[in-house]
Amino acid sequence: MQDKFRNAIYEFDSIVTTTVKLLTYAQNLSIPVYATTQTAAKLGATVPAIADMLGVSEVHDKTKFSMLIPSIAASLAPGSRVALVGIETHICITQTALDLRDAGHFPYVIADGVSSCNKGEVGIALDRLRSEPGIVVTSSESWMYECLGDASHALFKGLFTVVKSKLSETSKVLSVLPPSKI
């Protein structure tokens, strides 16, 4: 999510909110995070709220619409479960989900963490992805709980803390994302 898109993407701040929540969760569980920019020389850097959380993580610049570029593909363990957030749902997110699936991974498209310039494109893309075998469209909170699978997990308290601290923000995001179907 590059700052240059802030005024063009439907509910941009909402997807940043969801991404920050997921990055907080990923840090608590030591889940690897991979970030890309689309032609950063022209379209700018990642938004500060996200870039600050990436810390020393490398941001991979790309021209390909899919995020599954060679440097990221080489970093993923076989059969990885990958949560996707970002822009644009009908372009980069869709192509990344399809590429991940075709490479033997398990993509989860986080519906409250993706958007596009045109609100209508989001619903169309999510509907398409729901019909694709091997791709799961879900919410950020559902994905986080699925990662742990059990309230007796040693890191459950950290998950609950993230969910509780972001409750009002999550409620607001879910009131607008994903957009209603056309």
C-alpha positions as CSV (number, residue, x, y, z in Angstrom):
1,M,0.0,0.0,0.0
2,Q,1.8,3.0,-1.3
3,D,0.9,6.5,-0.1
4,K,0.4,7.8,-3.7
5,F,-2.7,5.6,-3.9
6,R,-4.3,7.1,-0.7
7,N,-6.8,9.3,-2.5
8,A,-7.6,6.9,-5.2
9,I,-8.3,3.6,-3.4
10,Y,-11.8,3.0,-1.9
11,E,-11.5,3.1,1.9
12,F,-7.7,3.2,1.8
13,D,-7.3,4.1,5.5
14,S,-9.5,1.1,6.4
15,I,-7.2,-1.4,4.7
16,V,-4.2,0.3,6.4
17,T,-6.0,-0.2,9.7
18,T,-6.5,-3.9,9.0
19,T,-2.9,-4.3,7.8
20,V,-1.5,-2.7,11.0
21,K,-3.6,-5.1,13.1
22,L,-2.3,-8.1,11.1
23,L,1.3,-6.9,11.3
24,T,0.9,-6.5,15.1
25,Y,-0.4,-10.1,15.2
26,A,2.4,-11.3,12.9
27,Q,5.0,-9.8,15.1
28,N,3.5,-11.5,18.2
29,L,3.6,-14.9,16.5
30,S,6.9,-14.3,14.6
31,I,5.0,-14.9,11.3
32,P,7.2,-13.8,8.3
33,V,6.0,-10.8,6.4
34,Y,6.7,-10.0,2.8
35,A,6.0,-6.6,1.4
36,T,6.1,-5.3,-2.2
37,T,5.8,-2.0,-3.9
38,Q,4.7,-1.5,-7.4
39,T,7.4,0.5,-9.3
40,A,8.3,2.6,-6.3
41,A,10.3,5.1,-8.3
42,K,7.1,6.2,-9.9
43,L,4.5,5.3,-7.3
44,G,6.3,6.0,-4.1
45,A,7.0,4.2,-0.9
46,T,4.8,2.1,1.4
47,V,2.6,4.2,3.7
48,P,4.5,5.2,6.9
49,A,2.1,3.4,9.3
50,I,2.9,0.1,7.6
51,A,6.6,0.8,6.7
52,D,7.3,1.6,10.4
53,M,6.1,-1.8,11.4
54,L,8.1,-3.7,8.8
55,G,11.3,-2.6,10.5
56,V,14.2,-4.4,9.0
57,S,12.0,-6.4,6.7
58,E,12.9,-5.9,3.1
59,V,10.3,-4.4,0.8
60,H,10.6,-5.9,-2.7
61,D,9.9,-3.6,-5.6
62,K,8.2,-5.1,-8.6
63,T,6.7,-4.3,-12.0
64,K,4.8,-7.6,-12.2
65,F,1.3,-7.4,-11.0
66,S,1.6,-10.6,-8.9
67,M,3.5,-10.3,-5.7
68,L,4.9,-13.8,-6.2
69,I,8.2,-12.5,-7.7
70,P,11.3,-14.7,-7.6
71,S,12.8,-13.2,-4.4
72,I,9.6,-13.9,-2.5
73,A,8.9,-17.3,-4.1
74,A,12.4,-18.4,-3.0
75,S,11.6,-17.3,0.6
76,L,8.4,-19.2,1.0
77,A,8.5,-22.7,2.5
78,P,6.6,-25.3,0.3
79,G,2.9,-25.3,1.0
80,S,2.9,-22.0,2.9
81,R,-0.3,-20.5,4.1
82,V,-0.2,-16.8,3.0
83,A,-2.6,-14.0,4.1
84,L,-2.9,-11.3,1.4
85,V,-3.7,-7.7,2.0
86,G,-3.2,-4.7,-0.3
87,I,-4.3,-3.1,-3.5
88,E,-5.8,-3.5,-6.1
89,T,-8.1,-6.5,-5.3
90,H,-8.9,-7.2,-9.0
91,I,-5.3,-6.9,-10.2
92,C,-2.4,-7.6,-7.8
93,I,-4.3,-9.4,-5.1
94,T,-6.1,-11.7,-7.6
95,Q,-3.0,-12.5,-9.6
96,T,-1.0,-13.1,-6.5
97,A,-3.6,-15.4,-5.0
98,L,-3.8,-17.4,-8.3
99,D,0.0,-17.6,-8.6
100,L,0.4,-18.7,-5.0
101,R,-2.2,-21.4,-5.4
102,D,-0.6,-22.6,-8.7
103,A,2.8,-22.8,-6.9
104,G,1.4,-25.1,-4.3
105,H,0.7,-22.6,-1.5
106,F,-2.6,-21.8,0.3
107,P,-3.6,-18.1,-0.2
108,Y,-6.0,-16.4,2.2
109,V,-7.4,-13.1,0.8
110,I,-8.3,-10.9,3.8
111,A,-11.5,-9.3,2.6
112,D,-11.2,-6.4,5.1
113,G,-7.6,-5.8,4.1
114,V,-8.0,-5.4,0.3
115,S,-9.5,-2.7,-1.9
116,S,-9.4,-1.1,-5.4
117,C,-9.8,2.3,-6.9
118,N,-13.3,1.3,-8.0
119,K,-15.4,0.0,-5.2
120,G,-17.3,-2.3,-7.5
121,E,-14.1,-4.1,-8.6
122,V,-13.5,-5.4,-5.0
123,G,-16.8,-7.3,-4.9
124,I,-16.3,-8.8,-8.3
125,A,-12.8,-9.9,-7.5
126,L,-13.7,-11.4,-4.2
127,D,-16.6,-13.3,-5.8
128,R,-14.2,-14.7,-8.4
129,L,-11.6,-15.7,-5.8
130,R,-14.3,-17.4,-3.7
131,S,-15.0,-19.6,-6.7
132,E,-11.4,-20.5,-7.3
133,P,-10.4,-23.9,-5.7
134,G,-7.6,-23.6,-3.1
135,I,-8.2,-19.9,-2.4
136,V,-9.9,-18.8,0.8
137,V,-11.6,-15.4,1.2
138,T,-12.0,-14.5,4.9
139,S,-11.8,-11.8,7.5
140,S,-8.7,-10.7,9.3
141,E,-10.0,-11.9,12.7
142,S,-11.1,-15.2,11.3
143,W,-7.6,-15.8,9.8
144,M,-5.9,-14.8,13.1
145,Y,-8.0,-17.3,15.1
146,E,-7.4,-20.0,12.4
147,C,-3.7,-19.6,12.7
148,L,-3.8,-20.6,16.4
149,G,-6.7,-23.1,16.2
150,D,-7.1,-23.5,20.0
151,A,-7.6,-21.2,23.0
152,S,-5.1,-23.3,24.9
153,H,-2.3,-22.2,22.5
154,A,0.5,-20.4,24.4
155,L,0.1,-17.3,22.2
156,F,-3.7,-17.0,22.5
157,K,-3.5,-14.2,25.1
158,G,-1.5,-12.2,22.6
159,L,-4.2,-12.8,19.9
160,F,-7.0,-11.8,22.3
161,T,-5.1,-8.6,23.2
162,V,-4.8,-7.6,19.6
163,V,-8.4,-8.4,18.8
164,K,-9.6,-6.5,21.9
165,S,-7.4,-3.5,21.4
166,K,-8.6,-3.1,17.8
167,L,-12.3,-3.9,18.4
168,S,-13.8,-0.5,17.5
169,E,-11.4,-0.1,14.5
170,T,-12.3,-3.5,13.2
171,S,-16.0,-2.8,13.6
172,K,-15.7,0.4,11.6
173,V,-13.6,-1.3,8.9
174,L,-16.2,-4.2,8.6
175,S,-19.0,-1.6,8.2
176,V,-17.4,-0.5,4.9
177,L,-15.2,-3.4,3.8
178,P,-15.7,-5.6,1.9
179,P,-18.1,-3.4,-0.1
180,S,-21.5,-4.7,-0.7
181,K,-22.1,-6.6,-3.9
182,I,-23.2,-4.8,-7.0
